[in-house]
Amino acid sequence: MEEQRRREQQERRRQRREQLLKEQRQRQRQWQRREQRREQEEQQRRQRQRLRQQQELRTLRAEIAALRRRLERSRPEADPVPDPDPTRRFCQDDEQPPAGRAEPARASEAQLERLESGLSFLSEVTGIRITDYSVTRAELPGSAEGMQRNGPRILRKGRLAGGCRDVTFHLEFQLLETQDEENLSAAITELSIILEPMEYGELSRFVARTEEKRDLFQFFRSLHFFLEWCEYRKRTFQYFKEKHGAMVQLPGGPSGDSMGIQSLRVPGFELLVVWTVHIDEDGQVLPRLDLLTKVPEPALALDSRKVVERAPRCFRTLLQLLGVEAAIDGLVRLLGPEE
């Protein structure tokens, strides 16, 4: 009888533990679903904000370009007639230019300053900074009949230098402007891009495609999102390395694309997180995380349930449910010391 009561108590305790584990799993799944919804909503909000910022940036650039063209067309009218005595203008301190000519130029310059200030603000938001810019303008020769029908053809040769995070860029391009009776059109005819340092192999392939397509907007957009993902990967790897020390290995350093997690309980057992960032043909930035396993042969022979084989697929499921940091943290806890 005593033995039977003891078995019944053990069975009740086992059932109670199973019930508690079941409730805990349910609460965890509910929390995961809430976190996933919150993360998706946050990502959508950030995407909408980025799209708005990009639209505002395109609008400001178009307005600046139009205003520069207006200034260039108005300069010949606003410039005073050359004075045969160049010293006379230094003696006439109180002489003011004609009001009708000075006011439009001052208003245009003030508007240009406002637009450039807005462009500077958006540059701070997007992380792309412009350090140097120059452009030359040349009117291409054409037939008199073509000039009357389509207007002048203007070729602009520009140089642009700047940076995004820790990457600097130097651009040289040619812009051909043509105008007909109704509208003005512009197209980039040549584009050359130099990036420094070229430590990301994906960027060299992306630059080659961009030079072929001659798409400056795609270049800036993709560069911004690519480096943003690389910076996020670097911060994540550094965080786990600082938190777990020798258990976490970074073969390529914090800026590399892999992180190794060594087991403290099973010598020779290691998980390798490979985190790459790709740019597709359309300029979309696509991060990809994979899991590789390194298991001793004796342990692999005992794996009758194919746990090691299913580990990469389970890791991708964790990424969808928990996000990057929580999924990697789960791997670290799995191989860490028993609590």
C-alpha positions in Angstrom: 0.0 0.0 0.0 2.8 2.4 0.9 4.5 1.7 -2.4 1.2 2.3 -4.3 0.6 5.7 -2.6 4.2 6.8 -3.4 3.6 5.9 -7.1 0.3 7.8 -7.1 2.0 10.8 -5.6 4.8 10.7 -8.2 2.3 10.3 -11.0 0.3 13.3 -9.7 3.5 15.4 -9.4 4.5 14.3 -13.0 1.1 15.3 -14.3 1.3 18.6 -12.4 4.7 19.3 -13.9 3.4 18.5 -17.4 0.4 20.8 -16.9 2.7 23.6 -15.7 5.0 23.1 -18.7 2.0 23.1 -21.0 0.7 26.4 -19.6 4.2 27.9 -19.7 4.5 27.0 -23.4 1.1 28.5 -24.1 2.0 31.7 -22.4 5.3 31.7 -24.3 3.6 31.2 -27.6 1.1 34.0 -26.8 4.0 36.3 -25.9 5.9 35.3 -29.1 2.8 36.1 -31.2 2.4 39.5 -29.6 6.1 40.3 -30.1 5.9 39.2 -33.7 2.9 41.4 -34.4 4.6 44.3 -32.6 7.8 43.8 -34.6 5.8 43.6 -37.9 3.9 46.8 -37.1 7.2 48.5 -36.2 8.8 47.4 -39.4 5.8 48.6 -41.4 5.9 51.9 -39.6 9.6 52.3 -40.3 9.1 51.4 -44.0 6.4 54.0 -44.4 8.6 56.6 -42.7 11.5 55.7 -45.0 9.3 55.9 -48.1 8.1 59.4 -47.0 11.6 60.5 -46.4 12.8 59.2 -49.8 9.9 60.9 -51.5 10.7 64.2 -49.8 14.3 63.8 -50.7 13.4 63.3 -54.4 11.1 66.3 -54.3 13.8 68.5 -52.8 16.4 67.4 -55.3 14.1 68.1 -58.2 13.2 71.5 -56.8 16.9 72.3 -56.3 17.8 71.2 -59.8 14.9 73.3 -61.2 16.0 76.3 -59.2 19.6 76.1 -60.3 18.4 76.1 -63.9 16.3 79.2 -63.2 19.3 80.9 -61.6 21.5 80.1 -64.6 19.0 81.4 -67.0 18.4 84.6 -65.0 22.1 85.5 -64.5 22.7 87.1 -67.9 19.8 89.5 -67.3 20.7 90.2 -63.7 24.4 90.9 -64.3 25.1 94.7 -64.7 26.8 96.0 -67.9 30.6 95.8 -67.5 32.0 99.1 -66.4 35.0 100.4 -68.4 36.5 101.7 -65.1 36.6 98.7 -62.7 37.8 100.9 -59.8 34.6 102.9 -59.8 32.4 100.2 -58.2 34.6 100.1 -55.1 34.0 103.8 -54.6 30.2 103.7 -54.9 29.4 102.0 -51.6 26.0 103.4 -51.4 25.0 102.6 -55.0 22.4 99.8 -55.1 21.6 97.6 -58.1 18.2 98.2 -59.8 15.4 96.9 -57.7 13.7 95.0 -60.5 16.8 93.0 -61.1 18.0 92.4 -57.6 14.8 91.2 -55.9 14.3 88.0 -58.0 17.9 87.0 -57.5 17.7 87.5 -53.7 14.5 85.6 -53.5 15.9 82.7 -55.6 19.0 82.5 -53.4 16.9 82.5 -50.2 14.8 79.7 -51.6 17.9 77.8 -52.6 19.3 78.1 -49.1 16.1 76.7 -47.6 16.1 73.8 -50.0 19.7 73.0 -49.3 19.0 73.2 -45.5 16.2 70.6 -46.0 18.5 68.4 -48.1 21.0 68.6 -45.3 18.4 67.5 -42.7 17.3 64.6 -44.9 21.0 63.6 -45.3 21.3 63.4 -41.5 18.2 61.2 -41.4 19.2 58.8 -44.1 22.9 58.7 -43.1 24.1 59.8 -46.6 26.3 62.9 -46.4 27.6 65.0 -49.3 31.0 66.5 -48.9 31.8 67.9 -52.3 29.9 68.6 -55.5 30.8 70.3 -58.8 29.2 70.5 -62.2 30.1 72.0 -65.5 27.5 73.0 -68.2 28.0 72.9 -72.0 25.4 73.5 -74.7 25.7 70.9 -77.4 25.7 72.2 -81.1 22.7 71.2 -83.2 20.9 72.2 -86.4 18.9 75.4 -86.4 15.7 73.5 -87.3 16.3 71.2 -84.3 16.9 74.2 -82.0 13.7 75.8 -83.0 11.7 72.6 -82.6 13.2 71.0 -79.5 15.3 73.8 -77.8 18.9 73.5 -76.8 20.6 70.3 -75.7 22.6 70.8 -72.5 25.3 68.4 -71.2 26.2 68.6 -67.6 29.3 66.9 -66.2 29.2 66.4 -62.5 31.4 65.1 -59.7 29.9 64.1 -56.3 31.8 62.9 -53.2 30.4 61.9 -49.9 29.9 59.0 -47.5 27.4 56.7 -45.8 28.4 55.3 -42.4 32.0 54.1 -42.8 32.0 53.9 -46.6 33.0 56.9 -48.8 32.0 57.3 -52.5 33.2 59.3 -55.5 30.8 59.7 -58.4 31.3 61.1 -61.9 28.4 61.4 -64.2 27.1 63.1 -67.4 23.5 64.4 -67.5 22.0 65.2 -70.9 19.0 67.7 -70.8 16.7 68.1 -73.7 13.7 70.4 -73.9 10.7 70.4 -76.3 7.7 72.7 -76.4 6.0 71.0 -73.5 8.5 69.6 -71.0 12.1 69.2 -70.0 13.7 65.7 -69.9 17.1 64.6 -68.4 18.9 61.3 -68.6 22.3 60.1 -67.2 24.5 59.0 -70.1 27.6 58.0 -68.2 28.2 57.0 -64.6 31.4 56.0 -62.7 31.4 55.0 -59.0 34.3 54.4 -56.7 33.7 53.1 -53.2 36.3 53.0 -50.4 37.0 50.8 -48.6 35.7 47.9 -50.7 35.6 45.3 -47.9 32.1 44.1 -48.8 32.3 41.9 -51.9 28.5 42.4 -52.5 29.1 46.1 -53.1 31.5 45.6 -55.9 29.0 43.6 -57.9 26.3 46.1 -57.0 28.4 49.0 -58.2 29.0 47.2 -61.5 25.3 46.8 -62.1 24.5 50.4 -61.1 27.1 51.8 -63.6 25.5 49.7 -66.3 21.9 50.8 -65.4 23.0 54.4 -64.6 20.5 54.7 -61.8 21.7 57.1 -59.1 18.6 56.9 -57.0 18.8 53.1 -56.7 22.5 53.5 -55.8 21.9 55.7 -52.8 18.8 53.8 -51.6 20.4 50.4 -51.8 23.7 51.6 -50.3 21.9 53.1 -47.3 19.9 49.9 -46.6 22.8 47.6 -47.2 25.1 49.4 -44.8 22.3 49.7 -42.3 21.9 45.9 -42.2 25.7 45.5 -42.0 25.8 47.9 -39.0 23.0 46.0 -37.3 24.8 42.7 -37.9 28.0 44.2 -36.4 26.3 45.5 -33.3 24.5 42.1 -32.8 27.8 40.1 -33.1 29.6 42.5 -30.7 26.8 42.2 -28.2 26.9 38.4 -28.0 30.7 38.4 -28.0 30.9 40.9 -25.0 28.1 39.1 -23.1 29.3 35.5 -23.5 33.1 35.9 -24.0 35.0 32.8 -25.1 31.9 30.9 -25.9 31.3 33.1 -28.9 33.8 33.3 -31.8 33.9 35.9 -34.6 36.1 34.4 -37.4 35.9 37.5 -39.5 35.8 40.0 -36.6 32.7 42.1 -35.7 32.3 43.2 -39.3 32.4 39.6 -40.6 29.4 37.6 -41.8 29.6 34.6 -39.3 29.5 33.9 -35.6 30.5 30.6 -34.0 28.9 29.3 -30.8 30.9 26.6 -29.0 29.3 24.2 -26.5 30.5 24.4 -22.9 29.0 21.0 -22.1 29.9 18.9 -25.2 33.5 19.5 -26.4 33.7 19.7 -30.2 30.0 20.7 -30.7 29.7 24.0 -32.4 27.0 26.1 -34.2 27.9 28.6 -36.9 25.5 31.5 -37.7 26.1 32.8 -41.2 24.5 36.2 -41.8 24.9 37.6 -45.3 23.4 40.6 -47.0 22.6 40.6 -50.7 21.4 43.2 -53.2 19.3 41.8 -56.0 19.0 43.0 -59.6 16.3 45.5 -58.7 18.4 47.0 -55.9 16.4 45.3 -53.0 18.5 44.6 -50.0 17.9 41.0 -48.7 19.5 39.8 -45.5 19.8 36.0 -45.1 20.7 34.0 -42.0 21.7 30.3 -42.1 22.9 27.8 -39.4 25.7 25.4 -39.9 26.5 22.6 -37.4 29.7 20.9 -36.3 29.1 17.7 -34.4 31.5 15.0 -33.3 31.1 11.7 -35.1 30.1 9.7 -32.0 27.4 12.2 -31.2 26.2 12.3 -34.8 25.9 8.5 -34.8 23.6 8.6 -31.8 21.3 11.2 -33.3 18.4 8.9 -34.3 15.9 11.7 -34.4 17.9 13.7 -37.0 18.0 16.7 -34.7 21.2 18.0 -36.2 19.8 17.6 -39.7 16.7 19.6 -38.8 18.6 22.3 -36.9 18.9 24.8 -39.8 15.2 24.6 -40.7 14.2 25.0 -37.0 16.5 28.0 -36.8 14.8 29.7 -39.7 11.4 29.1 -38.0 12.8 30.7 -34.8 13.9 33.7 -36.9 10.3 34.2 -38.1 8.8 33.8 -34.7 11.3 35.6 -32.4 13.4 37.8 -34.6 17.2 37.8 -35.1 18.5 38.6 -31.6 16.1 36.3 -29.7 16.8 33.4 -32.1 20.5 33.7 -31.7 20.1 34.0 -27.9 18.2 30.7 -27.9 21.2 29.0 -29.6 23.6 30.4 -27.0 21.4 29.3 -24.2 21.1 25.8 -25.8 24.9 25.3 -25.8 25.6 27.3 -22.6 26.1 26.0 -19.1 23.1 24.4 -17.3 21.2 26.9 -15.2 
